[in-house]
Amino acid sequence: MERTVAAIIVAAGRGERAGQSQEGPKQYRTIGGRPVLAHTVERFRSHPAVGEIVLVVHPDDGDLLARALGPARDGLTIVTGGAERQESVRMGLAALGDDPPDIVLIHDGVRPFLQADLIEAVIAEVSDDRGAIPALAIADTLKRATGDSHIHETIDRKGLFGAQTPQGFPYQAIRSAHDAASLSGRSDFTDDASIAEWAGLPVRLVGGHPENVKLTTAHDIALADRKLKGSPEMIDVRTGNGYDVHRLVAGDHVTLCGVRIPHDQTLDGHSDADVCLHALTDALLATCGAGDIGDHFPPSDPQWRGAASHIFVERAVEIVKERGGRIMNADISLICEAPKIAPHREAMCEAVAAMTGLSRDRVSVKATTNETIGFVGRREGIAAIATASVSYGEQG
């Protein structure tokens, strides 16, 4: 004869370690677009071996429960919990008394990643005189602390396990154990297996699952949300390079990184011929496959004659942002024999930071000579190489 299985989902806690939220206690927080509790209930509802489901909730959470589950409440047995988890479980067990199952599974409402095969493994190990719980062997080295947070001793982790839920038991045996614990005044048990042990009911360990985590802190909830939203495993950081060169002609200044620098020559170009900003524009556009500076600001267009090149950078920044990018840093290397760049480097960095929205420490401007070799070495032109890193995807 096939054994009947019921589940008790305990969701009456306040979840203080998760902090305050307008959504309510942690079992009602949203992960992956649905409340935690809705995910947990669905795990049991979708399992063919599980029949009746008892949901134990706090007496103040009626509205929260209605919003969290909506029509999914239909068919559930809703029970008001007690001040402690132990009492809430006892009330859930009592609710099954009129038509008791052979096996009862007791599960934390804030373990939404329970796997179907784990439910099956626990059920398979429960017998008339034995319970079963999922557990993971402790991998970390364990330390016992003194009252002032110093290490008192190292504890041998051999044979130690971390308990998970659902914890499965023969119904009549675990109900009797809970009732006996309540009558004795004991309310300090941390899980149902410890009550079973106290009552002399053997409990077998089955292999738990690393993903079957209990959501305890706000950080846990945030990680669960990202997991269910399918955030990419690979961080999408892209690097773009840009190169530009302009020839030098007779003049009285050059403009580099938007800074006017007195010089006995000037750079020749359709705009202000700022090789640094032209290279940076190409580097930014390269991170999202948006062409190059000539595609967006063609030199054949008279509106760009004599234009200040910060316009080009600022437009490239807009394009990057429109495509979901966040600029991480900008690095520019100048190749020229003159003028001297060092006296102007800070002003150049500040200007680039303002154009890109970066903090000063994320901008670098460097210069080197060409050792009198080639057109740069002969002071016939100035070249610049720019590199930009941009992170794409979900920000924040």
VOPAGU-2260 file (C-alpha; in pm, 1 decimal, decimal comma):
REM VOPAGU-2260
SITE   aa  ch    i         X         Y         Z
SITE  MET   A    0       0,0       0,0       0,0
SITE  GLU   A    1     136,6     338,9    -100,3
SITE  ARG   A    2     220,2     565,9     190,7
SITE  THR   A    3      50,0     904,0     214,2
SITE  VAL   A    4     267,7    1213,0     251,6
SITE  ALA   A    5     175,5    1558,8     382,6
SITE  ALA   A    6     392,6    1867,7     412,4
SITE  ILE   A    7     404,3    2140,6     674,7
SITE  ILE   A    8     561,5    2466,9     558,0
SITE  VAL   A    9     661,1    2684,2     853,4
SITE  ALA   A   10     634,3    3054,4     765,4
SITE  ALA   A   11     535,3    3231,5    1085,9
SITE  GLY   A   12     872,3    3388,5    1168,0
SITE  ARG   A   13     961,5    3754,8    1168,0
SITE  GLY   A   14    1305,0    3719,9    1000,0
SITE  GLU   A   15    1473,0    3997,5    1197,1
SITE  ARG   A   16    1821,5    3924,4    1059,5
SITE  ALA   A   17    1696,2    4007,3     710,7
SITE  GLY   A   18    1622,3    4366,1     817,8
SITE  GLN   A   19    1309,6    4570,5     762,6
SITE  SER   A   20    1130,1    4587,1     428,7
SITE  GLN   A   21     803,2    4727,8     297,2
SITE  GLU   A   22     737,2    4378,7     160,3
SITE  GLY   A   23     726,4    4237,7     512,2
SITE  PRO   A   24     916,6    3947,0     670,2
SITE  LYS   A   25    1163,6    3757,8     451,9
SITE  GLN   A   26     916,0    3488,3     343,8
SITE  TYR   A   27     720,9    3761,3     163,1
SITE  ARG   A   28    1019,3    3931,7      -1,5
SITE  THR   A   29    1031,3    3914,2    -379,3
SITE  ILE   A   30    1289,5    3699,7    -557,7
SITE  GLY   A   31    1272,3    3642,0    -929,3
SITE  GLY   A   32     947,9    3840,2    -946,8
SITE  ARG   A   33     759,0    3627,8    -689,2
SITE  PRO   A   34     753,4    3612,0    -308,3
SITE  VAL   A   35     987,4    3360,5    -146,0
SITE  LEU   A   36     693,0    3173,3       2,0
SITE  ALA   A   37     525,6    3133,4    -337,3
SITE  HIS   A   38     836,6    2959,5    -469,7
SITE  THR   A   39     849,3    2727,8    -167,7
SITE  VAL   A   40     481,3    2631,6    -187,4
SITE  GLU   A   41     516,9    2556,3    -557,8
SITE  ARG   A   42     800,3    2310,0    -488,9
SITE  PHE   A   43     564,2    2092,2    -283,5
SITE  ARG   A   44     255,6    2148,0    -494,7
SITE  SER   A   45     435,8    2026,9    -804,1
SITE  HIS   A   46     561,2    1706,5    -640,8
SITE  PRO   A   47     334,4    1407,0    -713,1
SITE  ALA   A   48     412,2    1231,0    -383,2
SITE  VAL   A   49     291,3    1519,2    -164,4
SITE  GLY   A   50     -75,8    1537,9     -76,8
SITE  GLU   A   51    -205,9    1781,8     183,1
SITE  ILE   A   52       0,3    2097,1     244,4
SITE  VAL   A   53     -29,3    2284,6     573,4
SITE  LEU   A   54     100,1    2641,0     574,8
SITE  VAL   A   55     174,4    2786,4     918,8
SITE  VAL   A   56     173,0    3167,0     924,1
SITE  HIS   A   57     187,8    3452,4    1171,6
SITE  PRO   A   58    -153,2    3583,1    1290,7
SITE  ASP   A   59     -69,4    3932,8    1157,8
SITE  ASP   A   60      18,7    3817,0     806,1
SITE  GLY   A   61    -321,4    3759,0     649,1
SITE  ASP   A   62    -291,7    4043,0     398,0
SITE  LEU   A   63      70,5    3959,2     319,2
SITE  LEU   A   64     -24,6    3597,7     255,8
SITE  ALA   A   65    -313,7    3697,9      29,8
SITE  ARG   A   66     -83,8    3917,0    -180,8
SITE  ALA   A   67     193,9    3656,6    -186,3
SITE  LEU   A   68     -12,3    3356,3    -295,2
SITE  GLY   A   69    -337,1    3492,4    -436,6
SITE  PRO   A   70    -544,2    3206,0    -580,2
SITE  ALA   A   71    -257,7    2967,4    -500,8
SITE  ARG   A   72    -391,2    2961,6    -141,1
SITE  ASP   A   73    -679,7    2745,7    -260,1
SITE  GLY   A   74    -633,9    2388,8    -145,1
SITE  LEU   A   75    -383,7    2476,9     127,3
SITE  THR   A   76    -459,5    2432,2     495,3
SITE  ILE   A   77    -374,2    2765,5     659,3
SITE  VAL   A   78    -284,6    2750,4    1029,8
SITE  THR   A   79    -190,6    3030,0    1269,4
SITE  GLY   A   80     148,3    2971,0    1428,4
SITE  GLY   A   81     281,9    3024,6    1778,1
SITE  ALA   A   82     547,7    3246,0    1931,2
SITE  GLU   A   83     824,3    2994,6    1856,3
SITE  ARG   A   84     889,9    2771,5    1556,8
SITE  GLN   A   85     850,2    2462,3    1774,1
SITE  GLU   A   86     497,0    2564,7    1869,7
SITE  SER   A   87     413,0    2652,0    1508,3
SITE  VAL   A   88     512,9    2304,2    1394,3
SITE  ARG   A   89     303,1    2146,4    1671,8
SITE  MET   A   90       0,3    2343,5    1550,7
SITE  GLY   A   91      66,7    2230,9    1195,1
SITE  LEU   A   92      83,9    1868,8    1307,8
SITE  ALA   A   93    -243,1    1905,4    1495,6
SITE  ALA   A   94    -411,3    2036,4    1179,8
SITE  LEU   A   95    -338,2    1702,2    1011,8
SITE  GLY   A   96    -493,9    1501,4    1294,5
SITE  ASP   A   97    -837,7    1440,7    1143,4
SITE  ASP   A   98    -695,6    1254,9     844,1
SITE  PRO   A   99    -335,0    1181,9     940,9
SITE  PRO   A  100     -77,8    1096,9     674,6
SITE  ASP   A  101     173,6     817,5     707,1
SITE  ILE   A  102     464,2    1058,7     660,0
SITE  VAL   A  103     494,8    1428,2     729,1
SITE  LEU   A  104     760,0    1655,8     581,1
SITE  ILE   A  105     839,8    1970,3     781,5
SITE  HIS   A  106    1004,2    2247,5     581,8
SITE  ASP   A  107    1124,9    2604,4     632,1
SITE  GLY   A  108     922,6    2850,6     427,9
SITE  VAL   A  109    1240,7    3039,2     339,2
SITE  ARG   A  110    1410,9    2749,6     161,5
SITE  PRO   A  111    1272,3    2815,5    -188,3
SITE  PHE   A  112    1531,4    2614,7    -384,7
SITE  LEU   A  113    1425,7    2270,5    -264,6
SITE  GLN   A  114    1472,6    2004,2    -532,9
SITE  ALA   A  115    1220,2    1731,7    -613,8
SITE  ASP   A  116    1481,5    1457,3    -584,0
SITE  LEU   A  117    1563,0    1571,0    -230,0
SITE  ILE   A  118    1195,8    1535,5    -131,9
SITE  GLU   A  119    1200,7    1186,1    -276,7
SITE  ALA   A  120    1523,3    1093,1     -96,1
SITE  VAL   A  121    1383,1    1198,1     241,9
SITE  ILE   A  122    1052,3    1015,9     188,2
SITE  ALA   A  123    1236,2     700,0      86,4
SITE  GLU   A  124    1429,4     686,1     414,5
SITE  VAL   A  125    1133,9     741,7     647,9
SITE  SER   A  126     991,3     426,2     803,9
SITE  ASP   A  127     741,3     351,3    1080,6
SITE  ASP   A  128    1014,6     377,9    1341,6
SITE  ARG   A  129    1261,7     621,2    1183,9
SITE  GLY   A  130    1278,7     977,7    1056,4
SITE  ALA   A  131    1512,2    1122,9     792,3
SITE  ILE   A  132    1660,9    1464,3     725,8
SITE  PRO   A  133    1884,0    1608,8     452,4
SITE  ALA   A  134    2223,3    1726,3     574,3
SITE  LEU   A  135    2556,6    1844,5     437,7
SITE  ALA   A  136    2893,2    1750,9     584,1
SITE  ILE   A  137    3065,3    2051,3     742,1
SITE  ALA   A  138    3350,6    2163,9     517,7
SITE  ASP   A  139    3478,1    2465,0     714,1
SITE  THR   A  140    3714,0    2442,0    1008,3
SITE  LEU   A  141    3512,4    2500,2    1325,1
SITE  LYS   A  142    3623,5    2726,0    1610,2
SITE  ARG   A  143    3476,4    2768,0    1956,6
SITE  ALA   A  144    3505,1    3127,5    2077,4
SITE  THR   A  145    3549,2    3280,4    2419,5
SITE  GLY   A  146    3315,8    3551,3    2545,7
SITE  ASP   A  147    3546,2    3820,6    2409,7
SITE  SER   A  148    3559,0    3666,1    2060,0
SITE  HIS   A  149    3898,0    3497,7    2086,9
SITE  ILE   A  150    3946,7    3137,5    1975,3
SITE  HIS   A  151    3903,8    2897,5    2263,5
SITE  GLU   A  152    3951,8    2575,1    2069,2
SITE  THR   A  153    3929,4    2411,6    1727,9
SITE  ILE   A  154    3652,2    2153,0    1699,1
SITE  ASP   A  155    3703,0    1833,5    1504,3
SITE  ARG   A  156    3457,3    1853,8    1213,7
SITE  LYS   A  157    3469,6    1480,5    1141,9
SITE  GLY   A  158    3117,8    1341,7    1158,2
SITE  LEU   A  159    2956,8    1688,0    1180,8
SITE  PHE   A  160    2672,5    1787,2     948,9
SITE  GLY   A  161    2459,1    2092,8     883,4
SITE  ALA   A  162    2087,9    2004,2     895,0
SITE  GLN   A  163    1847,9    2114,4     622,6
SITE  THR   A  164    1477,3    2069,1     561,5
SITE  PRO   A  165    1240,1    1908,1     470,5
SITE  GLN   A  166    1270,6    1682,0     770,1
SITE  GLY   A  167    1056,2    1372,3     732,7
SITE  PHE   A  168     900,0    1158,3    1005,0
SITE  PRO   A  169     629,9     900,9    1063,6
SITE  TYR   A  170     339,1    1128,7    1147,7
SITE  GLN   A  171     218,0     973,1    1471,0
SITE  ALA   A  172     567,7     943,3    1616,5
SITE  ILE   A  173     671,8    1304,6    1554,7
SITE  ARG   A  174     335,8    1440,7    1671,4
SITE  SER   A  175     369,5    1247,5    1995,8
SITE  ALA   A  176     725,3    1375,4    2037,0
SITE  HIS   A  177     613,9    1736,3    1989,5
SITE  ASP   A  178     325,8    1697,9    2232,9
SITE  ALA   A  179     555,1    1541,2    2492,1
SITE  ALA   A  180     809,2    1821,6    2452,8
SITE  SER   A  181     535,5    2081,9    2499,0
SITE  LEU   A  182     399,2    1912,2    2812,0
SITE  SER   A  183     748,9    1894,1    2959,7
SITE  GLY   A  184     797,6    2267,0    2914,3
SITE  ARG   A  185    1079,3    2225,8    2661,6
SITE  SER   A  186    1079,2    2496,2    2394,2
SITE  ASP   A  187    1449,9    2518,0    2314,8
SITE  PHE   A  188    1475,3    2264,9    2030,9
SITE  THR   A  189    1626,1    2414,8    1716,6
SITE  ASP   A  190    1473,2    2170,5    1468,4
SITE  ASP   A  191    1230,3    1880,1    1455,7
SITE  ALA   A  192    1504,2    1619,2    1437,2
SITE  SER   A  193    1631,8    1731,6    1777,7
SITE  ILE   A  194    1283,5    1672,0    1922,5
SITE  ALA   A  195    1279,2    1328,2    1762,1
SITE  GLU   A  196    1620,1    1251,3    1916,7
SITE  TRP   A  197    1497,2    1366,7    2258,8
SITE  ALA   A  198    1194,7    1139,1    2227,0
SITE  GLY   A  199    1408,3     841,2    2122,2
SITE  LEU   A  200    1302,3     831,8    1757,0
SITE  PRO   A  201    1602,7     746,3    1535,0
SITE  VAL   A  202    1676,0     988,0    1251,4
SITE  ARG   A  203    1872,7     897,9     939,8
SITE  LEU   A  204    2084,4    1146,7     743,1
SITE  VAL   A  205    2046,2    1168,6     366,9
SITE  GLY   A  206    2259,6    1378,7     138,3
SITE  GLY   A  207    2147,6    1741,1     134,5
SITE  HIS   A  208    2195,2    1986,2    -151,2
SITE  PRO   A  209    2411,3    2301,5    -151,7
SITE  GLU   A  210    2137,5    2499,4    -328,4
SITE  ASN   A  211    1879,3    2415,2     -61,7
SITE  VAL   A  212    1980,0    2722,9     136,4
SITE  LYS   A  213    1782,3    2899,5     404,2
SITE  LEU   A  214    1739,8    3268,2     324,3
SITE  THR   A  215    1841,2    3441,8     645,0
SITE  THR   A  216    1992,3    3781,6     565,6
SITE  ALA   A  217    1917,0    4060,7     319,3
SITE  HIS   A  218    2227,9    3951,5     129,9
SITE  ASP   A  219    2088,1    3597,7      95,6
SITE  ILE   A  220    1767,5    3738,4     -49,1
SITE  ALA   A  221    1954,4    3959,2    -296,5
SITE  LEU   A  222    2162,4    3663,0    -417,0
SITE  ALA   A  223    1848,6    3451,4    -456,9
SITE  ASP   A  224    1684,2    3726,9    -658,8
SITE  ARG   A  225    1980,7    3752,1    -895,1
SITE  LYS   A  226    1988,7    3375,6    -935,0
SITE  LEU   A  227    1622,8    3352,5   -1031,6
SITE  LYS   A  228    1646,4    3648,1   -1266,6
SITE  GLY   A  229    1910,5    3459,4   -1459,1
SITE  SER   A  230    2189,7    3713,9   -1416,9
SITE  PRO   A  231    2477,9    3622,9   -1648,3
SITE  GLU   A  232    2749,8    3418,0   -1484,7
SITE  MET   A  233    3015,7    3602,4   -1686,3
SITE  ILE   A  234    3074,4    3965,4   -1598,2
SITE  ASP   A  235    3035,0    4154,1   -1926,5
SITE  VAL   A  236    3329,0    4393,4   -1921,9
SITE  ARG   A  237    3449,1    4509,1   -2263,4
SITE  THR   A  238    3764,4    4694,9   -2362,7
SITE  GLY   A  239    3784,6    4927,8   -2662,4
SITE  ASN   A  240    4090,5    5082,0   -2826,1
SITE  GLY   A  241    4121,2    5396,0   -3032,0
SITE  TYR   A  242    4405,3    5554,5   -3230,2
SITE  ASP   A  243    4430,1    5892,7   -3393,0
SITE  VAL   A  244    4698,3    6112,1   -3545,5
SITE  HIS   A  245    4703,2    6469,6   -3677,3
SITE  ARG   A  246    4978,4    6660,0   -3843,3
SITE  LEU   A  247    5134,4    6969,3   -3691,6
SITE  VAL   A  248    5134,3    7301,5   -3877,2
SITE  ALA   A  249    5238,0    7653,2   -3786,2
SITE  GLY   A  250    5035,2    7796,2   -3500,3
SITE  ASP   A  251    5035,6    7906,0   -3139,1
SITE  HIS   A  252    4872,5    7619,0   -2943,2
SITE  VAL   A  253    4754,1    7259,0   -2943,9
SITE  THR   A  254    4437,2    7123,1   -2781,9
SITE  LEU   A  255    4487,3    6791,5   -2604,4
SITE  CYS   A  256    4220,0    6628,8   -2385,9
SITE  GLY   A  257    4024,5    6950,3   -2415,8
SITE  VAL   A  258    4306,7    7157,1   -2263,8
SITE  ARG   A  259    4460,6    7445,4   -2461,9
SITE  ILE   A  260    4840,1    7425,7   -2438,4
SITE  PRO   A  261    5063,7    7707,5   -2574,3
SITE  HIS   A  262    5295,5    7578,7   -2846,7
SITE  ASP   A  263    5470,2    7703,3   -3157,5
SITE  GLN   A  264    5262,6    7465,1   -3371,5
SITE  THR   A  265    4899,8    7358,9   -3392,1
SITE  LEU   A  266    4722,7    7040,7   -3490,9
SITE  ASP   A  267    4551,4    7042,3   -3828,7
SITE  GLY   A  268    4206,0    6890,1   -3863,1
SITE  HIS   A  269    3841,5    6947,8   -3950,0
SITE  SER   A  270    3748,6    6995,5   -3583,1
SITE  ASP   A  271    3991,0    7116,0   -3317,1
SITE  ALA   A  272    4207,2    6810,1   -3406,0
SITE  ASP   A  273    4227,7    6690,7   -3045,1
SITE  VAL   A  274    4392,6    6352,3   -3108,4
SITE  CYS   A  275    4336,8    6240,1   -2747,5
SITE  LEU   A  276    3962,0    6288,3   -2753,9
SITE  HIS   A  277    3926,7    6146,7   -3104,4
SITE  ALA   A  278    4104,9    5829,1   -2993,9
SITE  LEU   A  279    3894,2    5812,9   -2677,3
SITE  THR   A  280    3572,4    5852,9   -2876,8
SITE  ASP   A  281    3667,5    5554,0   -3093,6
SITE  ALA   A  282    3761,8    5349,6   -2786,5
SITE  LEU   A  283    3422,3    5409,5   -2624,3
SITE  LEU   A  284    3227,8    5334,8   -2942,4
SITE  ALA   A  285    3426,0    5013,7   -2988,7
SITE  THR   A  286    3294,0    4867,3   -2662,0
SITE  CYS   A  287    2943,7    4838,6   -2805,6
SITE  GLY   A  288    3015,2    4796,2   -3175,4
SITE  ALA   A  289    2887,6    5143,9   -3256,2
SITE  GLY   A  290    3127,3    5223,6   -3540,5
SITE  ASP   A  291    3383,9    5500,2   -3516,8
SITE  ILE   A  292    3405,1    5874,5   -3489,5
SITE  GLY   A  293    3375,8    5921,5   -3866,5
SITE  ASP   A  294    3039,2    5743,3   -3872,2
SITE  HIS   A  295    2888,1    5981,3   -3618,9
SITE  PHE   A  296    3079,0    6301,4   -3698,6
SITE  PRO   A  297    3188,6    6282,6   -4063,6
SITE  PRO   A  298    3454,7    6539,7   -4159,3
SITE  SER   A  299    3253,6    6613,6   -4472,0
SITE  ASP   A  300    2980,8    6766,9   -4255,3
SITE  PRO   A  301    3045,8    7142,9   -4217,5
SITE  GLN   A  302    2875,1    7158,9   -3876,6
SITE  TRP   A  303    3179,8    6989,5   -3722,2
SITE  ARG   A  304    3433,8    7234,6   -3866,8
SITE  GLY   A  305    3634,6    7369,9   -3574,4
SITE  ALA   A  306    3411,5    7185,9   -3324,1
SITE  ALA   A  307    3538,7    7120,6   -2973,2
SITE  SER   A  308    3611,2    6749,3   -2952,2
SITE  HIS   A  309    3454,7    6707,4   -2608,3
SITE  ILE   A  310    3125,4    6701,8   -2803,1
SITE  PHE   A  311    3234,7    6376,6   -2966,9
SITE  VAL   A  312    3332,6    6213,8   -2637,6
SITE  GLU   A  313    3011,8    6318,8   -2466,2
SITE  ARG   A  314    2803,7    6171,8   -2749,5
SITE  ALA   A  315    3001,2    5846,8   -2730,6
SITE  VAL   A  316    2931,3    5837,6   -2355,7
SITE  GLU   A  317    2558,8    5876,9   -2427,9
SITE  ILE   A  318    2567,6    5590,3   -2678,9
SITE  VAL   A  319    2741,4    5364,3   -2428,5
SITE  LYS   A  320    2480,7    5442,3   -2162,9
SITE  GLU   A  321    2192,0    5393,8   -2406,4
SITE  ARG   A  322    2320,5    5042,0   -2467,7
SITE  GLY   A  323    2337,3    4956,8   -2098,8
SITE  GLY   A  324    2704,7    5031,6   -2038,7
SITE  ARG   A  325    2883,8    5186,6   -1745,4
SITE  ILE   A  326    3228,6    5329,2   -1814,0
SITE  MET   A  327    3487,2    5190,9   -1574,6
SITE  ASN   A  328    3803,8    5374,1   -1676,0
SITE  ALA   A  329    3977,6    5567,0   -1954,4
SITE  ASP   A  330    4349,4    5558,8   -2037,2
SITE  ILE   A  331    4517,8    5783,2   -2295,0
SITE  SER   A  332    4876,9    5766,7   -2418,3
SITE  LEU   A  333    5019,7    6056,3   -2618,1
SITE  ILE   A  334    5314,5    6016,7   -2852,9
SITE  CYS   A  335    5484,8    6349,3   -2920,2
SITE  GLU   A  336    5819,5    6527,2   -2894,1
SITE  ALA   A  337    5661,4    6854,3   -2781,6
SITE  PRO   A  338    5498,0    7022,0   -2604,4
SITE  LYS   A  339    5576,3    6891,1   -2256,6
SITE  ILE   A  340    5267,9    6714,4   -2122,2
SITE  ALA   A  341    5358,7    6675,1   -1754,2
SITE  PRO   A  342    5268,3    7034,1   -1651,3
SITE  HIS   A  343    4922,0    6991,0   -1801,8
SITE  ARG   A  344    4849,8    6626,3   -1714,7
SITE  GLU   A  345    4628,8    6697,6   -1413,4
SITE  ALA   A  346    4410,5    6944,0   -1604,2
SITE  MET   A  347    4380,1    6693,3   -1887,5
SITE  CYS   A  348    4275,2    6415,8   -1651,6
SITE  GLU   A  349    4018,6    6639,0   -1483,7
SITE  ALA   A  350    3874,8    6734,7   -1821,7
SITE  VAL   A  351    3840,8    6372,5   -1933,6
SITE  ALA   A  352    3683,7    6279,9   -1599,5
SITE  ALA   A  353    3421,0    6551,9   -1645,7
SITE  MET   A  354    3336,6    6437,5   -2000,3
SITE  THR   A  355    3301,1    6072,5   -1910,1
SITE  GLY   A  356    3148,0    6104,1   -1564,6
SITE  LEU   A  357    3438,8    5913,3   -1412,7
SITE  SER   A  358    3608,9    5984,8   -1084,9
SITE  ARG   A  359    3960,3    6122,3   -1118,0
SITE  ASP   A  360    4124,7    5797,9   -1008,4
SITE  ARG   A  361    3971,0    5617,1   -1307,1
SITE  VAL   A  362    4136,8    5842,0   -1564,8
SITE  SER   A  363    4496,6    5822,9   -1681,7
SITE  VAL   A  364    4687,0    6041,7   -1926,9
SITE  LYS   A  365    5045,4    5950,4   -2016,5
SITE  ALA   A  366    5296,3    6077,2   -2270,7
SITE  THR   A  367    5607,4    5947,2   -2439,4
SITE  THR   A  368    5832,2    6060,6   -2721,7
SITE  ASN   A  369    5909,8    5870,8   -3040,7
SITE  GLU   A  370    6285,6    5907,8   -2982,2
SITE  THR   A  371    6313,0    6141,4   -3287,1
SITE  ILE   A  372    6204,6    5854,5   -3515,6
SITE  GLY   A  373    5943,5    5893,2   -3787,9
SITE  PHE   A  374    5695,8    6174,8   -3843,5
SITE  VAL   A  375    5632,3    6213,3   -3470,7
SITE  GLY   A  376    6004,3    6221,8   -3400,9
SITE  ARG   A  377    6043,4    6492,2   -3666,7
SITE  ARG   A  378    5767,1    6693,9   -3496,5
SITE  GLU   A  379    5541,1    6660,7   -3798,0
SITE  GLY   A  380    5248,8    6527,2   -3599,8
SITE  ILE   A  381    5108,9    6397,2   -3269,6
SITE  ALA   A  382    4949,8    6055,6   -3216,3
SITE  ALA   A  383    4732,6    5922,1   -2935,8
SITE  ILE   A  384    4618,9    5577,8   -2825,0
SITE  ALA   A  385    4316,8    5544,4   -2596,6
SITE  THR   A  386    4173,4    5248,4   -2408,5
SITE  ALA   A  387    3835,5    5238,7   -2234,8
SITE  SER   A  388    3675,7    4965,8   -2023,2
SITE  VAL   A  389    3296,5    4946,9   -2001,4
SITE  SER   A  390    3075,2    4710,4   -1803,9
SITE  TYR   A  391    2754,4    4609,3   -1978,6
SITE  GLY   A  392    2445,4    4450,8   -1835,4
SITE  GLU   A  393    2250,4    4498,6   -1511,5
SITE  GLN   A  394    2397,0    4781,9   -1306,8
SITE  GLY   A  395    2388,8    4855,4    -940,0
